[in-house]
Amino acid sequence: MFAGAFMMGAKDRLLPPVIPFRFFASAVLFHVAGWAVLAWGAQDVPGFQGGGGAVVAALHLVTLGVLAMTAMGAAYQMLPVATRRQLGPAWACSLSWWLFNPGIVALGLGLGTGWSLVLEVGAGLCVAALALFGLLVARNLARVDDLPAVTWPAWVAMASLAAVLVLAVVLVVDMDVGLLTDRPALAATHALLAGYGFMGMLVVGFSAVLVPMFVLSKPVDDAQGKKVAAVAALALLVAVSGTLGRVFWLQALGCVLGLGAVGLYVVMQRRVLASRMRKKLEPFFRLLKAGWALQVLSLAAALALALGAPADRLAPLWGWLLVFGWLLSFATGILQRIMPFLASMHSGAKGGKPVLLSHLTHQRLLDLHAAAHGAALALMMAAIVLDQPLLARLAAVSGLAGALAFGGFAAVLMTRYRAHERSS
Amino acid sequence: MLLQSQIGSLLHQDHMTTIETLQGLEELLGSHRKPPAVDAALAERLGALAATLRAEVESHFAFEEGHLFPMFVSKGETGIVMMLTHEHRSILPMAVRVAELAQAAAAQGFDEQSWRDFRDTGVELVEREIFHIQKEEMGLLAAISALLDDAEDAALAATYKATVK
């Protein structure tokens, strides 16, 4: 039901542009920072099994700084328009940004250096920001009963977020106090809930909104959307139980159910694409499609791990496929389309022509980003499988080059948008 | 869901025709760097393009602004009306210009200048009109279903058939 309702009253419910664009600007900067820190500690990626240091700092700069930051900006902007219900006061959205940015910086620094006070302050700020975000979104979702293809996955995402935050607090406290008997199991649960539960289910919900809109297709089928969310929720419950209890057959079952949910999701998206009026798919779809394929591979790697394959190679490969392969590809794909889309929608408010999307989009920089990102993904997979630290560094440098190109795209977009607004 | 109303279905059909036309225009513009020779087939294509642009854009916009949008405004949905009307103001002159250039080229062919005008205006028209249709498909048609009752829907459909098709 969602897609058709998206634009109705959109202009009335769009937040001031500064709010989502603050989140997107932060995401672009943390994207560069994440790859830079990863390049610094890249030699530790092959064989990585957890713990502190540059790799885990880079991981959180990307997961929180890019993925969650993008999700927050997009949700604040789109959910009230999509659901036709107010999301919350603009100051609360801004507050979450003010809490989140220093929180991510401090958390990254704390994880990278082992300075526990900095880590704790950073974690506290991040938890506060994400909890505020979760409350605002949940309050909005609670008023909606007619958009199940969006709200069902969003509810699973919010439930996962709550669990992720609790586990994060426990993991941080444990670093000082040492209360956990099986820290790796809890860390793995935190990772799978954050990746597949929180971010993954937001991807499913956002896809139901954005893909039909961009390709001019029939909206996502509600029954299909509910089925994806239900199977994914079951998969998460089973996988979490298996991981916490170290019951490997439950972990494997969770992966199989997860693959089932992905299968349903892919079928749903294929139907959307098959019914599209706009035949030419825009370039950002290459990142979405790559993300969808790598999502399947991440679950296959998780299944192999559950079935007893060696963790020294497969555990880092799984994390790589999940975070950088699927989620980062999807997030940068959406970000490069939604930024010019929103800028164009907000432009022309003074009576001039809205600025053209093609004028805002520096396609060559995006092509460069896509090529460097793709090369980074492939090189790092090879580095992990072949246990080659030098190759890992090359991969991270390639990712950094891509992130800089993406930053250039964002800078050009904002410069051109401002110039257009000044002249209109 | 989008096509629950009669008038929504009619406007959607217009959009389908316009998108097809715009995709054809995009293909034509993308496949020629220099002015193409206008043979009988291309002349026919350009004539059809001009006719479709006039029919689908000019009369479609006029119907929306003259009949549909006032009904929306009377129901308090001013935001979407302002946004779409504003876009009509920038798209319509461009569509008329492309139609005129296509018609002229169908008769006399393209030279360097007329091809450059046709290409530059055409590229911008394709982008603006597709973005506009995205908004109408995703918002306007749903708003029609949500805001209009059956009698209003039937009356608008009758007006549309009498004035547009």
Contacts between the chains, C-beta under 8 A, distances in Angstrom:
chain1	res1	chain2	res2	distance
A	1	B	1	6.0
A	3	B	138	5.9
A	4	B	1	5.2
A	4	B	2	4.7
A	4	B	137	7.9
A	4	B	138	6.3
A	4	B	139	7.8
A	4	B	141	6.3
A	4	B	142	3.5
A	4	B	145	7.6
A	5	B	138	8.0
A	5	B	139	7.6
A	5	B	142	4.8
A	5	B	146	7.7
A	6	B	138	4.7
A	6	B	139	6.4
A	6	B	142	7.8
A	7	B	80	6.7
A	7	B	135	5.0
A	7	B	136	8.0
A	7	B	138	4.5
A	7	B	139	2.5
A	7	B	140	7.4
A	7	B	142	7.8
A	8	B	77	7.5
A	8	B	80	6.3
A	8	B	139	4.6
A	8	B	140	7.7
A	8	B	142	5.3
A	8	B	143	4.3
A	8	B	146	6.9
A	9	B	77	6.5
A	9	B	79	5.5
A	9	B	80	6.1
A	9	B	139	7.8
A	9	B	143	7.7
A	10	B	79	7.1
A	10	B	80	6.9
A	10	B	83	7.5
A	10	B	135	7.8
A	10	B	139	6.2
A	11	B	79	3.9
A	11	B	80	6.6
A	11	B	82	6.9
A	11	B	83	4.9
A	12	B	79	3.9
A	212	B	138	7.9
A	213	B	134	6.3
A	213	B	138	5.3
A	214	B	134	7.5
A	216	B	19	7.0
A	216	B	130	7.9
A	216	B	133	6.8
A	216	B	134	6.0
A	216	B	137	5.8
A	218	B	2	8.0
A	219	B	1	6.6
A	219	B	2	7.6
A	277	B	15	7.3
A	277	B	16	6.3
A	277	B	19	5.0
A	277	B	137	7.7
A	278	B	19	6.7
A	278	B	23	7.8
A	278	B	130	6.7
A	279	B	23	6.1
A	280	B	23	7.2
A	280	B	26	7.5
A	344	B	131	7.0
A	348	B	86	6.6
A	351	B	86	7.7
A	353	B	90	4.4
A	354	B	86	7.8
A	354	B	87	6.9
A	354	B	90	7.3
A	354	B	128	7.8
A	354	B	131	7.9
A	356	B	124	6.7
A	356	B	127	5.6
A	356	B	128	7.0
A	357	B	127	6.5
A	357	B	131	6.7
A	358	B	127	5.7
